[in-house]
Amino acid sequence: MTPILLTTLNARYAHSALGLRYLYANMHELQGDTKIVEFTINEQVQSIAEVILQYSPKIIGISVYIWNATETAQLIEILKKVSPDTIIVLGGPEASYMPHRVNFDNADYIVSGEGEIAFYKLCRSVLDGITPPERFIRAEMPDLKVISLPYTAYSDEDVAHRTIYVEASRGCPFECEFCLSSIDEKVRNFPLDELLEEFEILWNRGARSFKFIDRTFNLNMTFANRILDFFLSKEPPYFAHFEVIPDHFPDVLKSKIALFPPGSLQLEVGIQTLDPVISKGINRPLRLEKIFENLQFLENDTKAHMHLDLIVGLPGETIEGFGGNLDKLVSLTHSEIQIGILKNLSGTTLSRHDKEHEMIYSDIPPYDILQNNNLSFVQIQKMKRFARFWDLYYNSGNFDKSVRLLWKEAKVFDGFYAFSEWIFTQTLSTWKISL
């Protein structure tokens, strides 16, 4: 019997749930009664329920995200039918914010926000026979200097075979309306010395792939430089992934990034749009000159791999406007460009544009835009296929030279759009395409 079981459905086996490990690390005297068991969304929900119930848990804590919300709702329905006395607690971003567009009514409790303290207190109350007064629990924001770090909760198998997620800070100072990080405007940092000690332990255990989930890694130069120094002091091969803001690369940061050997550093750069009017409309800062300068530096003077993000369907942006964004980025860099479809996440303020721009979204995860006053449903569907084919033929790197024959001069979008349309007429599919 395991009194407390922590679980989630990851998108794939290689992913690991950092949130569960934070909960486990902060269970205090209950840690010995707590176990982490992870699954993937590719597994049968009834099989997952069978495995979970083999532990005979009193409490099940489930972390819910946009990619597993539907499966989680199915799972808790089965669990409550088969084992109605088991207490089910949901947390994570998909459970934390209203409205719930997936039915979580079968859950006993929902913890909203950063749950390290709140989940422990809830479990303590339940095990002591005390019924918490509220089903929806708003977690107090924990002091990052007080909570225990989770990295010893990574198993040897995790270290050997899975992505190790880490973080140096929480929060974001920006207010981009499509992003959940805009809710927490204050950036809080973990104690850096303690954090680096934990990284050293992970390194000594064999970890060589670190993915930072900080929203604005390059905002605090003290933290960024010391963390980069940690990796620069190590012997490659290793891999470090950071999410960075594109307009803030002071010279001291540039000098360190330039020192990283090939294959060791990946920077995810959130561009989203290059149109100042569109950017202002969603409360996203945009300093174009700095962005272009920094992208050219990263392209020409470093060996870092860049992953740039663009969004289709932003309020007010036309298909021509998006195409111009793509054309410009391809002219600046040969890096991967990830094309995403706008999502209306609960908890964000994006819905304030619904009336003006006739924004219509799906209520089924991942809550994609279906159409607006600039893009019809058919155009959105075509852009979803465009994004998929762009991944296959451009981002994959398998056709690095030949793919550029698809467009003339700077007309990247027009050329690839025509190719995307042709491919779909030939295959009638975006999957199982032989390359």
N, C-alpha and C positions, 0 to 999 in steps of 0.2 A: 504493500500500500504506500502511495505517495500522497500526502495530504494536499500539497499544492503543486499543480502542474502548469507550467508556462509554455505556451505554444503559439504557432502562427503558420501560415501557408506562404512560403517564399515563392518568388516567381520561378526560381530554378535552384537546384541543389547547391550550386557554387555560391549562392548568396547566403549570408548569415544575418540573423536578427539582432542588431546591437541593442535595441530597446529591451528585449527580453533579458539580455545579459545585465543591463542596468538594474532591472527589477531584481534579478537574482542576487546581484552584488549588494543590494540594500535591504535584504530580508532579515538581517541581524540574527537573532536567535532562531528564526524560522528557516534559515538557509538550509540546514540539514534536512528539513522536511519538504524542500522545494526541488523540482527537477525541470530542466528544459528539454522539450521534445519538439523538433521542427519537422515540417512536411513541405511539400510543394503543391502548387495548384494543379499539377498534372496527375496527382493521385486521386483515387476515388474517395469521395467524401465519406461514404459508409465505412470504407477500410480505415480511414483516418480516425473515425469515431471508435472503431473497434480497438485500435491500438491505444488510444487515449484511455478508454474505460478499463483496459487491462491493468492500469495503475491504480484503479479505484480511488480517484482523487476526490477530496472534499471540495476543493476550489480549483477551477480551471480559469487561468488568465489567458486571454487571446488578444493578440495584437492585430489590428485591422487596418488594412491599407486599400488604396484604390484598386489594386490588382487582385485582391483576394476577398473583397467585401461580399460578393455574391456567394462564393463558396463558403465563407464563414457563416453567413446567415443560414445556409443549408445545413452546415455542420451543427450549429447550436440547436436547430430544430430537432435534429436526430438525437443529440445528446440529452436534451430535456425530455424527449419522449421515452428514451430507454432508461435514463437515470435522472428522474425529476428532482431528486433531492440534492443533486450536485449543483453547487453554486457556480454560475458562469459570470465572469467579469470581463468586459471588453475595454480596450484602450487603443491608442494609436489615432492617427489623424482622421481616419474615415469614421471612427466612432465619436470623436471628440466634438465635432462641430455640427450644428443644425443648419438646414434640415437634414434628417436622415432620409436618403432616397432609397436605401435598402432597409428592409424590415429587420430591426434588431430587437423586437419586442420580447423574444424568448430569453434574452439576457437578463440576469438578475440585477447586475450593476454595470454602470458605465463610468469609467474614470476619464475625465476630460483634462488634457494638458500633460505636463511632465509628471509621470506617475510614481517616481521612485519612493516618495514619502507616503503618498496617499494609498498606494496599493498595499504597502506593508501594514499600514494602520487598519485598512479594511480587512485584510486577512487575519490580523490579530483579533479584531472584534468578532469576526465570524467564528473563529476557532474557540473564542471565549464564550460563545453563545449569546453574543450581543448583536441585535439586529440594527444595522445602520439605518438612520431615519430617512435618508434620501437615496433614491435609485441612481440619480445622475449626480456624480461627485465631481466638483470642480477642484482640481488639484492645486494646492498652493505651489508657487514657483520655487523650486528648491535652490538653496545656496550652493553653487557649484564647488565651493570650498569645503563643504560638509559631506556631500554625498560620496559614496565609495565608487571608485572607478571600476569598470566591468571587465577589464582585459584578461584577468586570470580565469574568467569564465569561458574563454575560448578553449576548446579541447585541443588535444594534439592533432586529432583528425581535422578540426577546423583550420588549424595553422598549416597543415600539410596540403589541404585540398580545396580550401574555400577562401573567398575574399574576406579579408580582415577589415572591418569598418571601424574607424576611429573618429574622434572629434576633439578639437581644441577649444571650440566656442559654441555657443548657442545664440540664436536670435539674428536679426538683420535690421540695419538702420533704415532701410529703404521701404517704400510703401507700394510696390508694384501690385496692382489690383488683382492680378491673376494668380498670385502666389500666396500660399499659406504662411510663408515666413514673414509676410507683411504684418501679421497679427501681433508678433512680438518685436517691437521696434528697438528694444534695448539689447545690445550685444553684451553677453556675459562670457567671461573666459574661465577655463579651468586652470587650477594651479599648474604653472608650466613646468616647474621642477619635478613635481610628482608625475605629471603626464609623461615627460621624457624618460623618467625611470621606468614607467610601464612599457613604453615603446622599446626600451633597451631589453627588458625581459622578454617581450614578444620576439625581438630580433634574435636573442640568444636561444629561443625555442625553435627558431627556424623560419619565422615569418619574414617574407620578402615582398609581399604585396599589401600595401596599405592604401585604403581608400578613405579620404577625409570627407565627412559629410557636412562640414562647415559651409554655410551659405556664402560667406565673404572672407575667404581665407586670407587674402592679401590686404585686408583693411587695417589690421594691427601689425605694424612692421616689426615690433619687438618679437611677437609670437611667430610671425611668418619666417623671419630670419633665423631664429633659433631652431625652428623645426626643419627648415631647409638645411641648416648646418648639421643637424643630426644625420640626415641622409648623406650629405656630402662627405661626412667622416667615415662612411661605410664603404666597403668594397662591393662594387656591382658583381653580379646582377641583382637589381631590386626594382620595384615599381611603386611609385607614389602618385596618387591621383588627387588633385585639388580643384575645387570650384572657385573661380576667381571673377572679380568684377573687371571689366575690360579697360576702364579708364584710370586705373590707379596702379602704376608700376614705377615707383621711385627708382632712381639710379641704383641704390644699394640692392634693391630687389632684382633688378635687371642683371646686375653683375653676378649674383648668386645663381639665377636661373641659367645663365650662359655657361655655368660650370658643369651642369649635369650631362652625363654621357648619353648617347642615343639609347632609347628604349626605357629610360629610367623615370621619366617625368611626363605626366599627362595633365594638361590644364583644360578644364571644362569652362568655356568662356560664354557667359550668357549675353548674347546680342539681342535676340528676340525681334527687334526692328531697328532700322536705321533712319526712320522717318521721325523728325523732331515733333511734328504735330501729333502723330499717333502715340509716340512715347509720352508726351506731356499728358495726353488724354487718359492714360492709365497710371499716371503718377510715377513714371519711371525716369530717372535721370539719364541724360544722354549728352555726352561730350564727344562729338564726332571726331574732332581733330585728334584728341587724345586716344580715342579708340583706334583710329586708323594708324596712328604712330606706333601704338603698342603692338598691334597685330603684325605690322611690318617688322618690328623688332623681333618678335617671337618667331616669325617666319624666316627671317634672314640671318639672325645673329644667335639663335639657340638651336638645340637639337630636341627641344620639347615637342611632344605630340599634342596638337590642339584639337579640341572637339568644340565646335561652335554651334550655338543653338539659335534657330529661327522659329517663329511661330506663325502659322497660317490662321487667319480668322480674327485677328485683333480688331476691336471696335474702330471703324472708320477706314481700315486699310483695304485697298482694292487688290485684285489679283495682279495688276500691273505694278502696284507698289511693292508687293511681296517679291515679284520678279526682279525689280530693281535692286532690292536688298540682296538677293541671291547673286545677281550679276556682280555687284560690288564686292561681296565677300570672296567670290572665286577669283576676282582680279587681284585681291590682296594676298591670298594664301592658298596653298594646295591642301589645306587641312580638311579633316572630316567636318561636314556641316550637317548637323542633325536637324531635320525638319519635323517639328511637332505640330499637332492640331490643337487649337485653343480648347481648354477644359474649364468648365465652370465649377470650381471646387467649393463645397460648403465651407463657410467661414470667411471667404474672401468678399470683397466689395464689388466684384466684377458685374454683378447683376444690376448695378445702377445704370448701366448702359443699355439695358434690354429694350426699353421703349424707344430711345432715340435711334438706335442702330438696328432695331428689329432682330435682336439676338435670340435665336432659338437653339436650345441645347437638348441633348438626350438626357433623360433621367436614369439611364442605365450606365453603370461604370464602363468607361472612364469619363463620362459626362462631356463628350466632345460637342463642339459647335456643330449644328446641323445646317444652319443657314443664317444669313443676316442680310442687311439691305445692300451689301456689295457683292456677296457671294451666294449663289443659289445652292440648293441641296446637291444638285448635279455637279456643280463646280467643286464643292467641298469633297464629294466622293472622288472626283478626278484628282484632287490634290492629295488625298489619302493614298491613292495609287502612285502618284508622282513621288511622294515621300518614300514609299516602299521600294520603288524602282531606283530611286536615288541612292538608297542604302545599298542595294544589290550591285549597282553598276559604278557608282562614284565613291561612296564611302568605303566600300570593301577594299579598294585599291587594286582589285584584280584587273581593271581595265584603265590603268592610270593614264596611258597615252591615247588609246583608241577612243575613250569616252569623250575626249575633247574635240574629236572630229564631228561630234553631233551638233555643235553650234558654230556659228560664224562670228568671229571677232568677240565682242563683249556680250553677245546675245545668248547667254548661257540658259536662262530660263526658257526662252522661246524654243531653242533647239532641243532641250531635254524634254520639254512639255510635249512636243510633237513626237519624240521618240517614245515617251511614256504612253501616249495615246495609241501608237502603232503596236507596241508590245502587248497592250491589253487586248487589242483586236485579234492578235495572233494566239494568245494564250487563254483569254477570258479568266485570268487568275493572277493573283499576286504571290502565290505560294507554289511550291513544288516546281520551280522553274529551273531547269538544268542550265548551269553556267559552265 
